[in-house]
Amino acid sequence: MNDHRIVGIHVTNRATAAGRVQEILSKYGRNIRTRLGLHDVHEEGVSPSALILIEAVGGHQQIDALSDELRRLPGIQVQSMFFSHPCDGNPGRVPKLSRDGTRPAKPAGSPRDPE
């Protein structure tokens, strides 16, 4: 299955929550394919809040447990996005794209991909 689940973690006070958030993310490290941390930087220093985006992999139970554990922390908000691929199991129904995101040219006489 190639579904994608993105978990957004809003940390409202990095100074008090960052250590505990890191512990939880490390605990579920096998379920994190990609992690991106965002925070504002000002001349006076860095923002007290941050946003962490993770691409989660694995079973729904593990990812839900990760999200629930984070939600229990004060000053932490968690939101999830889920993208499924309805054509899994039948990849012939989805046209393959080249590396630049365009459809490769079909040889003459080959069947058309469904639109």
N, CA, C and O atoms as CSV, one atom per row, in Angstrom:
chain,resi,resn,atom,element,x,y,z
A,1,MET,N,N,0.848,-1.172,0.000
A,1,MET,CA,C,0.000,0.000,0.000
A,1,MET,C,C,0.892,1.233,0.000
A,1,MET,O,O,1.857,1.295,0.762
A,2,ASN,N,N,0.590,2.200,-0.830
A,2,ASN,CA,C,1.376,3.419,-0.943
A,2,ASN,C,C,0.620,4.641,-0.455
A,2,ASN,O,O,0.816,5.735,-0.984
A,3,ASP,N,N,-0.226,4.483,0.528
A,3,ASP,CA,C,-0.960,5.613,1.064
A,3,ASP,C,C,0.009,6.541,1.797
A,3,ASP,O,O,1.076,6.118,2.242
A,4,HIS,N,N,-0.380,7.805,1.914
A,4,HIS,CA,C,0.448,8.787,2.601
A,4,HIS,C,C,-0.326,9.374,3.767
A,4,HIS,O,O,-1.477,9.783,3.617
A,5,ARG,N,N,0.301,9.411,4.912
A,5,ARG,CA,C,-0.294,10.060,6.073
A,5,ARG,C,C,0.693,11.105,6.571
A,5,ARG,O,O,1.824,10.784,6.935
A,6,ILE,N,N,0.255,12.350,6.581
A,6,ILE,CA,C,1.065,13.460,7.036
A,6,ILE,C,C,0.526,13.900,8.395
A,6,ILE,O,O,-0.674,14.123,8.553
A,7,VAL,N,N,1.412,14.020,9.359
A,7,VAL,CA,C,1.023,14.456,10.693
A,7,VAL,C,C,1.695,15.802,10.942
A,7,VAL,O,O,2.916,15.925,10.858
A,8,GLY,N,N,0.880,16.807,11.248
A,8,GLY,CA,C,1.387,18.125,11.595
A,8,GLY,C,C,1.354,18.309,13.095
A,8,GLY,O,O,0.341,18.040,13.741
A,9,ILE,N,N,2.465,18.769,13.650
A,9,ILE,CA,C,2.588,18.954,15.101
A,9,ILE,C,C,2.931,20.420,15.347
A,9,ILE,O,O,4.002,20.888,14.960
A,10,HIS,N,N,2.018,21.137,15.990
A,10,HIS,CA,C,2.255,22.539,16.326
A,10,HIS,C,C,2.704,22.600,17.783
A,10,HIS,O,O,1.963,22.231,18.695
A,11,VAL,N,N,3.921,23.068,17.979
A,11,VAL,CA,C,4.502,23.200,19.316
A,11,VAL,C,C,4.408,24.674,19.688
A,11,VAL,O,O,5.046,25.511,19.050
A,12,THR,N,N,3.617,25.005,20.720
A,12,THR,CA,C,3.404,26.415,21.053
A,12,THR,C,C,4.480,26.976,21.972
A,12,THR,O,O,4.639,28.194,22.048
A,13,ASN,N,N,5.224,26.119,22.673
A,13,ASN,CA,C,6.311,26.599,23.527
A,13,ASN,C,C,7.481,25.631,23.419
A,13,ASN,O,O,7.573,24.656,24.166
A,14,ARG,N,N,8.373,25.919,22.472
A,14,ARG,CA,C,9.503,25.038,22.212
A,14,ARG,C,C,10.385,24.850,23.435
A,14,ARG,O,O,10.912,23.759,23.655
A,15,ALA,N,N,10.552,25.892,24.229
A,15,ALA,CA,C,11.456,25.829,25.377
A,15,ALA,C,C,11.035,24.753,26.382
A,15,ALA,O,O,11.886,24.080,26.964
A,16,THR,N,N,9.734,24.592,26.585
A,16,THR,CA,C,9.283,23.620,27.575
A,16,THR,C,C,8.912,22.268,26.974
A,16,THR,O,O,8.957,21.261,27.681
A,17,ALA,N,N,8.547,22.211,25.697
A,17,ALA,CA,C,8.025,20.964,25.123
A,17,ALA,C,C,8.991,20.225,24.203
A,17,ALA,O,O,8.800,19.035,23.952
A,18,ALA,N,N,10.020,20.897,23.695
A,18,ALA,CA,C,10.871,20.296,22.658
A,18,ALA,C,C,11.482,18.970,23.089
A,18,ALA,O,O,11.506,18.022,22.304
A,19,GLY,N,N,11.973,18.884,24.312
A,19,GLY,CA,C,12.607,17.649,24.772
A,19,GLY,C,C,11.653,16.472,24.791
A,19,GLY,O,O,11.985,15.382,24.324
A,20,ARG,N,N,10.483,16.695,25.325
A,20,ARG,CA,C,9.482,15.608,25.412
A,20,ARG,C,C,8.977,15.224,24.027
A,20,ARG,O,O,8.784,14.040,23.754
A,21,VAL,N,N,8.758,16.205,23.143
A,21,VAL,CA,C,8.331,15.913,21.770
A,21,VAL,C,C,9.390,15.050,21.089
A,21,VAL,O,O,9.061,14.071,20.420
A,22,GLN,N,N,10.669,15.416,21.260
A,22,GLN,CA,C,11.749,14.645,20.646
A,22,GLN,C,C,11.777,13.210,21.163
A,22,GLN,O,O,12.003,12.281,20.387
A,23,GLU,N,N,11.553,13.018,22.447
A,23,GLU,CA,C,11.514,11.666,23.023
A,23,GLU,C,C,10.426,10.824,22.351
A,23,GLU,O,O,10.654,9.670,21.987
A,24,ILE,N,N,9.255,11.413,22.196
A,24,ILE,CA,C,8.137,10.676,21.593
A,24,ILE,C,C,8.429,10.374,20.127
A,24,ILE,O,O,8.183,9.258,19.669
A,25,LEU,N,N,8.950,11.351,19.382
A,25,LEU,CA,C,9.271,11.100,17.978
A,25,LEU,C,C,10.341,10.024,17.845
A,25,LEU,O,O,10.280,9.207,16.926
A,26,SER,N,N,11.312,10.010,18.739
A,26,SER,CA,C,12.351,8.964,18.708
A,26,SER,C,C,11.755,7.594,19.003
A,26,SER,O,O,12.139,6.597,18.391
A,27,LYS,N,N,10.819,7.549,19.939
A,27,LYS,CA,C,10.151,6.285,20.292
A,27,LYS,C,C,9.462,5.675,19.074
A,27,LYS,O,O,9.448,4.454,18.917
A,28,TYR,N,N,8.892,6.514,18.215
A,28,TYR,CA,C,8.174,6.054,17.024
A,28,TYR,C,C,9.000,6.264,15.747
A,28,TYR,O,O,8.441,6.397,14.659
A,29,GLY,N,N,10.309,6.292,15.882
A,29,GLY,CA,C,11.190,6.558,14.751
A,29,GLY,C,C,10.989,5.638,13.564
A,29,GLY,O,O,11.176,6.058,12.422
A,30,ARG,N,N,10.617,4.404,13.806
A,30,ARG,CA,C,10.376,3.454,12.702
A,30,ARG,C,C,9.147,3.823,11.876
A,30,ARG,O,O,8.972,3.340,10.757
A,31,ASN,N,N,8.311,4.673,12.431
A,31,ASN,CA,C,7.090,5.081,11.736
A,31,ASN,C,C,7.213,6.451,11.082
A,31,ASN,O,O,6.215,7.009,10.625
A,32,ILE,N,N,8.417,6.995,11.034
A,32,ILE,CA,C,8.631,8.321,10.445
A,32,ILE,C,C,9.558,8.182,9.247
A,32,ILE,O,O,10.740,7.871,9.395
A,33,ARG,N,N,9.008,8.415,8.058
A,33,ARG,CA,C,9.817,8.363,6.833
A,33,ARG,C,C,10.502,9.710,6.600
A,33,ARG,O,O,11.686,9.763,6.268
A,34,THR,N,N,9.742,10.804,6.777
A,34,THR,CA,C,10.260,12.140,6.519
A,34,THR,C,C,9.852,13.055,7.665
A,34,THR,O,O,8.742,12.958,8.188
A,35,ARG,N,N,10.761,13.944,8.049
A,35,ARG,CA,C,10.467,14.898,9.121
A,35,ARG,C,C,10.984,16.266,8.696
A,35,ARG,O,O,12.113,16.403,8.226
A,36,LEU,N,N,10.137,17.272,8.870
A,36,LEU,CA,C,10.498,18.643,8.516
A,36,LEU,C,C,10.098,19.549,9.669
A,36,LEU,O,O,8.940,19.559,10.086
A,37,GLY,N,N,11.050,20.304,10.181
A,37,GLY,CA,C,10.780,21.238,11.268
A,37,GLY,C,C,10.823,22.664,10.762
A,37,GLY,O,O,11.749,23.040,10.044
A,38,LEU,N,N,9.830,23.464,11.128
A,38,LEU,CA,C,9.736,24.854,10.694
A,38,LEU,C,C,9.568,25.761,11.907
A,38,LEU,O,O,8.773,25.477,12.803
A,39,HIS,N,N,10.323,26.851,11.924
A,39,HIS,CA,C,10.124,27.881,12.937
A,39,HIS,C,C,10.618,29.209,12.383
A,39,HIS,O,O,11.464,29.243,11.490
A,40,ASP,N,N,10.088,30.295,12.917
A,40,ASP,CA,C,10.476,31.630,12.473
A,40,ASP,C,C,11.775,32.039,13.155
A,40,ASP,O,O,11.997,31.747,14.330
A,41,VAL,N,N,12.619,32.714,12.401
A,41,VAL,CA,C,13.851,33.275,12.940
A,41,VAL,C,C,13.773,34.785,12.793
A,41,VAL,O,O,13.514,35.297,11.704
A,42,HIS,N,N,13.995,35.487,13.880
A,42,HIS,CA,C,13.955,36.947,13.892
A,42,HIS,C,C,15.334,37.462,14.298
A,42,HIS,O,O,16.185,36.698,14.754
A,43,GLU,N,N,15.538,38.745,14.129
A,43,GLU,CA,C,16.803,39.338,14.573
A,43,GLU,C,C,17.001,39.136,16.067
A,43,GLU,O,O,18.133,38.997,16.532
A,44,GLU,N,N,15.911,39.118,16.821
A,44,GLU,CA,C,15.979,38.956,18.277
A,44,GLU,C,C,16.216,37.504,18.688
A,44,GLU,O,O,16.586,37.251,19.835
A,45,GLY,N,N,16.016,36.561,17.798
A,45,GLY,CA,C,16.164,35.143,18.121
A,45,GLY,C,C,15.160,34.317,17.354
A,45,GLY,O,O,14.639,34.749,16.326
A,46,VAL,N,N,14.892,33.137,17.854
A,46,VAL,CA,C,13.952,32.247,17.175
A,46,VAL,C,C,12.589,32.323,17.847
A,46,VAL,O,O,12.467,32.712,19.009
A,47,SER,N,N,11.577,31.947,17.093
A,47,SER,CA,C,10.206,31.956,17.583
A,47,SER,C,C,10.029,30.915,18.687
A,47,SER,O,O,10.661,29.861,18.643
A,48,PRO,N,N,9.179,31.196,19.672
A,48,PRO,CA,C,8.924,30.198,20.715
A,48,PRO,C,C,8.053,29.038,20.228
A,48,PRO,O,O,7.953,28.009,20.897
A,49,SER,N,N,7.423,29.207,19.059
A,49,SER,CA,C,6.583,28.124,18.542
A,49,SER,C,C,7.246,27.503,17.318
A,49,SER,O,O,8.159,28.077,16.724
A,50,ALA,N,N,6.766,26.320,16.959
A,50,ALA,CA,C,7.329,25.610,15.807
A,50,ALA,C,C,6.261,24.706,15.209
A,50,ALA,O,O,5.250,24.398,15.840
A,51,LEU,N,N,6.516,24.298,13.989
A,51,LEU,CA,C,5.655,23.347,13.295
A,51,LEU,C,C,6.538,22.207,12.809
A,51,LEU,O,O,7.569,22.437,12.177
A,52,ILE,N,N,6.133,20.984,13.103
A,52,ILE,CA,C,6.850,19.795,12.648
A,52,ILE,C,C,5.900,19.017,11.758
A,52,ILE,O,O,4.770,18.732,12.154
A,53,LEU,N,N,6.345,18.672,10.565
A,53,LEU,CA,C,5.568,17.844,9.645
A,53,LEU,C,C,6.276,16.517,9.496
A,53,LEU,O,O,7.480,16.475,9.241
A,54,ILE,N,N,5.540,15.436,9.653
A,54,ILE,CA,C,6.132,14.117,9.434
A,54,ILE,C,C,5.291,13.335,8.428
A,54,ILE,O,O,4.065,13.437,8.398
A,55,GLU,N,N,5.979,12.563,7.619
A,55,GLU,CA,C,5.325,11.583,6.759
A,55,GLU,C,C,5.412,10.271,7.523
A,55,GLU,O,O,6.492,9.708,7.701
A,56,ALA,N,N,4.262,9.798,7.969
A,56,ALA,CA,C,4.204,8.610,8.820
A,56,ALA,C,C,3.991,7.361,7.978
A,56,ALA,O,O,3.266,7.380,6.983
A,57,VAL,N,N,4.636,6.279,8.393
A,57,VAL,CA,C,4.483,4.991,7.732
A,57,VAL,C,C,4.179,3.938,8.789
A,57,VAL,O,O,4.451,4.131,9.974
A,58,GLY,N,N,3.616,2.832,8.347
A,58,GLY,CA,C,3.297,1.753,9.272
A,58,GLY,C,C,1.803,1.663,9.500
A,58,GLY,O,O,1.008,2.309,8.818
A,59,GLY,N,N,1.448,0.861,10.457
A,59,GLY,CA,C,0.042,0.627,10.745
A,59,GLY,C,C,-0.636,1.831,11.365
A,59,GLY,O,O,0.002,2.660,12.013
A,60,HIS,N,N,-1.928,1.911,11.159
A,60,HIS,CA,C,-2.699,3.027,11.709
A,60,HIS,C,C,-2.634,3.054,13.237
A,60,HIS,O,O,-2.663,4.131,13.832
A,61,GLN,N,N,-2.546,1.898,13.872
A,61,GLN,CA,C,-2.500,1.864,15.338
A,61,GLN,C,C,-1.257,2.574,15.864
A,61,GLN,O,O,-1.341,3.344,16.821
A,62,GLN,N,N,-0.092,2.317,15.240
A,62,GLN,CA,C,1.139,2.952,15.697
A,62,GLN,C,C,1.085,4.466,15.475
A,62,GLN,O,O,1.489,5.238,16.345
A,63,ILE,N,N,0.587,4.884,14.317
A,63,ILE,CA,C,0.543,6.309,14.001
A,63,ILE,C,C,-0.473,7.022,14.895
A,63,ILE,O,O,-0.235,8.147,15.333
A,64,ASP,N,N,-1.595,6.372,15.163
A,64,ASP,CA,C,-2.583,6.950,16.084
A,64,ASP,C,C,-2.009,7.057,17.494
A,64,ASP,O,O,-2.259,8.035,18.199
A,65,ALA,N,N,-1.235,6.046,17.906
A,65,ALA,CA,C,-0.608,6.075,19.236
A,65,ALA,C,C,0.392,7.222,19.333
A,65,ALA,O,O,0.451,7.905,20.355
A,66,LEU,N,N,1.179,7.439,18.280
A,66,LEU,CA,C,2.113,8.565,18.233
A,66,LEU,C,C,1.348,9.875,18.378
A,66,LEU,O,O,1.703,10.711,19.209
A,67,SER,N,N,0.311,10.059,17.582
A,67,SER,CA,C,-0.478,11.290,17.626
A,67,SER,C,C,-1.123,11.496,18.991
A,67,SER,O,O,-1.119,12.609,19.518
A,68,ASP,N,N,-1.679,10.428,19.569
A,68,ASP,CA,C,-2.339,10.531,20.870
A,68,ASP,C,C,-1.344,10.907,21.973
A,68,ASP,O,O,-1.650,11.717,22.848
A,69,GLU,N,N,-0.156,10.309,21.918
A,69,GLU,CA,C,0.861,10.613,22.930
A,69,GLU,C,C,1.290,12.083,22.841
A,69,GLU,O,O,1.476,12.745,23.862
A,70,LEU,N,N,1.442,12.576,21.630
A,70,LEU,CA,C,1.805,13.986,21.458
A,70,LEU,C,C,0.685,14.906,21.932
A,70,LEU,O,O,0.948,15.932,22.559
A,71,ARG,N,N,-0.562,14.543,21.635
A,71,ARG,CA,C,-1.711,15.380,22.026
A,71,ARG,C,C,-1.828,15.541,23.537
A,71,ARG,O,O,-2.368,16.538,24.016
A,72,ARG,N,N,-1.329,14.574,24.283
A,72,ARG,CA,C,-1.422,14.639,25.748
A,72,ARG,C,C,-0.482,15.687,26.341
A,72,ARG,O,O,-0.632,16.061,27.504
A,73,LEU,N,N,0.481,16.163,25.561
A,73,LEU,CA,C,1.423,17.156,26.073
A,73,LEU,C,C,0.777,18.539,26.066
A,73,LEU,O,O,0.074,18.880,25.115
A,74,PRO,N,N,0.997,19.332,27.095
A,74,PRO,CA,C,0.446,20.686,27.097
A,74,PRO,C,C,1.109,21.535,26.007
A,74,PRO,O,O,2.319,21.459,25.793
A,75,GLY,N,N,0.303,22.335,25.332
A,75,GLY,CA,C,0.822,23.233,24.316
A,75,GLY,C,C,1.131,22.573,22.971
A,75,GLY,O,O,1.824,23.159,22.139
A,76,ILE,N,N,0.627,21.369,22.756
A,76,ILE,CA,C,0.864,20.650,21.503
A,76,ILE,C,C,-0.470,20.430,20.799
A,76,ILE,O,O,-1.430,19.952,21.404
A,77,GLN,N,N,-0.521,20.779,19.528
A,77,GLN,CA,C,-1.687,20.502,18.688
A,77,GLN,C,C,-1.244,19.542,17.591
A,77,GLN,O,O,-0.153,19.686,17.039
A,78,VAL,N,N,-2.086,18.567,17.277
A,78,VAL,CA,C,-1.755,17.566,16.261
A,78,VAL,C,C,-2.901,17.473,15.266
A,78,VAL,O,O,-4.063,17.366,15.657
A,79,GLN,N,N,-2.575,17.515,13.986
A,79,GLN,CA,C,-3.547,17.348,12.900
A,79,GLN,C,C,-2.982,16.323,11.928
A,79,GLN,O,O,-1.766,16.224,11.764
A,80,SER,N,N,-3.857,15.564,11.284
A,80,SER,CA,C,-3.414,14.562,10.310
A,80,SER,C,C,-4.096,14.763,8.970
A,80,SER,O,O,-5.242,15.204,8.891
A,81,MET,N,N,-3.365,14.431,7.924
A,81,MET,CA,C,-3.908,14.387,6.564
A,81,MET,C,C,-3.630,12.995,6.027
A,81,MET,O,O,-2.563,12.434,6.276
A,82,PHE,N,N,-4.578,12.436,5.294
A,82,PHE,CA,C,-4.441,11.092,4.753
A,82,PHE,C,C,-4.756,11.117,3.272
A,82,PHE,O,O,-5.820,11.581,2.862
A,83,PHE,N,N,-3.835,10.618,2.474
A,83,PHE,CA,C,-4.014,10.545,1.030
A,83,PHE,C,C,-3.936,9.083,0.626
A,83,PHE,O,O,-2.918,8.429,0.850
A,84,SER,N,N,-5.013,8.562,0.027
A,84,SER,CA,C,-4.991,7.168,-0.411
A,84,SER,C,C,-4.889,7.113,-1.923
A,84,SER,O,O,-5.220,8.066,-2.629
A,85,HIS,N,N,-4.433,5.994,-2.388
A,85,HIS,CA,C,-4.304,5.754,-3.818
A,85,HIS,C,C,-5.351,4.708,-4.203
A,85,HIS,O,O,-5.128,3.515,-3.996
A,86,PRO,N,N,-6.484,5.130,-4.758
A,86,PRO,CA,C,-7.576,4.204,-5.038
A,86,PRO,C,C,-7.227,3.151,-6.078
A,86,PRO,O,O,-7.932,2.147,-6.185
A,87,CYS,N,N,-6.183,3.345,-6.833
A,87,CYS,CA,C,-5.842,2.381,-7.878
A,87,CYS,C,C,-4.794,1.378,-7.431
A,87,CYS,O,O,-4.311,0.601,-8.254
A,88,ASP,N,N,-4.419,1.365,-6.134
A,88,ASP,CA,C,-3.461,0.372,-5.666
A,88,ASP,C,C,-3.978,-1.013,-6.002
A,88,ASP,O,O,-5.176,-1.286,-5.922
A,89,GLY,N,N,-3.070,-1.862,-6.371
A,89,GLY,CA,C,-3.455,-3.210,-6.761
A,89,GLY,C,C,-3.732,-3.314,-8.240
A,89,GLY,O,O,-3.813,-4.423,-8.768
A,90,ASN,N,N,-3.881,-2.197,-8.930
A,90,ASN,CA,C,-4.104,-2.199,-10.362
A,90,ASN,C,C,-3.358,-0.997,-10.967
A,90,ASN,O,O,-3.982,-0.064,-11.473
A,91,PRO,N,N,-2.012,-1.030,-10.909
A,91,PRO,CA,C,-1.257,0.129,-11.367
A,91,PRO,C,C,-1.430,0.428,-12.845
A,91,PRO,O,O,-1.089,1.528,-13.279
A,92,GLY,N,N,-1.945,-0.504,-13.635
A,92,GLY,CA,C,-2.155,-0.253,-15.053
A,92,GLY,C,C,-3.220,0.790,-15.322
A,92,GLY,O,O,-3.307,1.306,-16.436
A,93,ARG,N,N,-4.033,1.113,-14.324
A,93,ARG,CA,C,-5.104,2.098,-14.507
A,93,ARG,C,C,-4.616,3.528,-14.360
A,93,ARG,O,O,-5.316,4.463,-14.748
A,94,VAL,N,N,-3.432,3.712,-13.808
A,94,VAL,CA,C,-2.913,5.053,-13.600
A,94,VAL,C,C,-1.744,5.267,-14.553
A,94,VAL,O,O,-0.796,4.481,-14.544
A,95,PRO,N,N,-1.791,6.320,-15.381
A,95,PRO,CA,C,-0.681,6.540,-16.300
A,95,PRO,C,C,0.592,6.864,-15.541
A,95,PRO,O,O,0.578,7.651,-14.595
A,96,LYS,N,N,1.682,6.260,-15.955
A,96,LYS,CA,C,2.965,6.537,-15.332
A,96,LYS,C,C,3.494,7.858,-15.865
A,96,LYS,O,O,3.306,8.187,-17.036
A,97,LEU,N,N,4.149,8.600,-15.007
A,97,LEU,CA,C,4.710,9.879,-15.390
A,97,LEU,C,C,6.223,9.764,-15.479
A,97,LEU,O,O,6.842,8.956,-14.786
A,98,SER,N,N,6.805,10.582,-16.342
A,98,SER,CA,C,8.255,10.620,-16.425
A,98,SER,C,C,8.790,11.432,-15.251
A,98,SER,O,O,8.010,11.969,-14.464
A,99,ARG,N,N,10.089,11.525,-15.128
A,99,ARG,CA,C,10.692,12.234,-14.000
A,99,ARG,C,C,10.296,13.706,-13.946
A,99,ARG,O,O,10.263,14.294,-12.865
A,100,ASP,N,N,9.996,14.304,-15.086
A,100,ASP,CA,C,9.616,15.719,-15.071
A,100,ASP,C,C,8.118,15.912,-14.860
A,100,ASP,O,O,7.631,17.040,-14.939
A,101,GLY,N,N,7.374,14.836,-14.593
A,101,GLY,CA,C,5.949,14.936,-14.285
A,101,GLY,C,C,5.039,14.908,-15.484
A,101,GLY,O,O,3.829,15.075,-15.335
A,102,THR,N,N,5.575,14.703,-16.664
A,102,THR,CA,C,4.748,14.635,-17.865
A,102,THR,C,C,4.577,13.178,-18.267
A,102,THR,O,O,5.347,12.308,-17.861
A,103,ARG,N,N,3.556,12.930,-19.069
A,103,ARG,CA,C,3.348,11.582,-19.582
A,103,ARG,C,C,4.346,11.301,-20.699
A,103,ARG,O,O,4.526,12.135,-21.587
A,104,PRO,N,N,4.992,10.151,-20.669
A,104,PRO,CA,C,5.879,9.817,-21.781
A,104,PRO,C,C,5.069,9.549,-23.049
A,104,PRO,O,O,3.914,9.129,-22.982
A,105,ALA,N,N,5.677,9.791,-24.182
A,105,ALA,CA,C,4.994,9.554,-25.461
A,105,ALA,C,C,4.739,8.067,-25.635
A,105,ALA,O,O,5.583,7.240,-25.288
A,106,LYS,N,N,3.572,7.729,-26.174
A,106,LYS,CA,C,3.212,6.331,-26.446
A,106,LYS,C,C,3.658,5.969,-27.855
A,106,LYS,O,O,3.522,6.768,-28.781
A,107,PRO,N,N,4.188,4.766,-28.013
A,107,PRO,CA,C,4.508,4.316,-29.363
A,107,PRO,C,C,3.232,4.198,-30.197
A,107,PRO,O,O,2.154,3.947,-29.658
A,108,ALA,N,N,3.357,4.378,-31.487
A,108,ALA,CA,C,2.205,4.275,-32.385
A,108,ALA,C,C,1.541,2.918,-32.225
A,108,ALA,O,O,2.215,1.889,-32.185
A,109,GLY,N,N,0.219,2.919,-32.134
A,109,GLY,CA,C,-0.542,1.675,-32.035
A,109,GLY,C,C,-0.725,1.162,-30.619
A,109,GLY,O,O,-1.412,0.159,-30.425
A,110,SER,N,N,-0.132,1.817,-29.613
A,110,SER,CA,C,-0.314,1.337,-28.242
A,110,SER,C,C,-1.616,1.900,-27.670
A,110,SER,O,O,-2.042,2.984,-28.068
A,111,PRO,N,N,-2.252,1.182,-26.743
A,111,PRO,CA,C,-3.518,1.660,-26.175
A,111,PRO,C,C,-3.314,2.931,-25.344
A,111,PRO,O,O,-2.259,3.143,-24.746
A,112,ARG,N,N,-4.349,3.761,-25.325
A,112,ARG,CA,C,-4.311,5.007,-24.539
A,112,ARG,C,C,-4.536,4.712,-23.076
A,112,ARG,O,O,-5.263,3.784,-22.724
A,113,ASP,N,N,-3.901,5.516,-22.212
A,113,ASP,CA,C,-4.179,5.433,-20.778
A,113,ASP,C,C,-5.543,6.071,-20.530
A,113,ASP,O,O,-5.929,7.006,-21.230
A,114,PRO,N,N,-6.268,5.569,-19.539
A,114,PRO,CA,C,-7.551,6.223,-19.202
A,114,PRO,C,C,-7.296,7.635,-18.713
A,114,PRO,O,O,-6.279,7.901,-18.073
A,115,GLU,N,N,-8.200,8.524,-19.007
A,115,GLU,CA,C,-8.060,9.928,-18.591
A,115,GLU,C,C,-8.515,10.083,-17.180
A,115,GLU,O,O,-8.479,11.187,-16.637
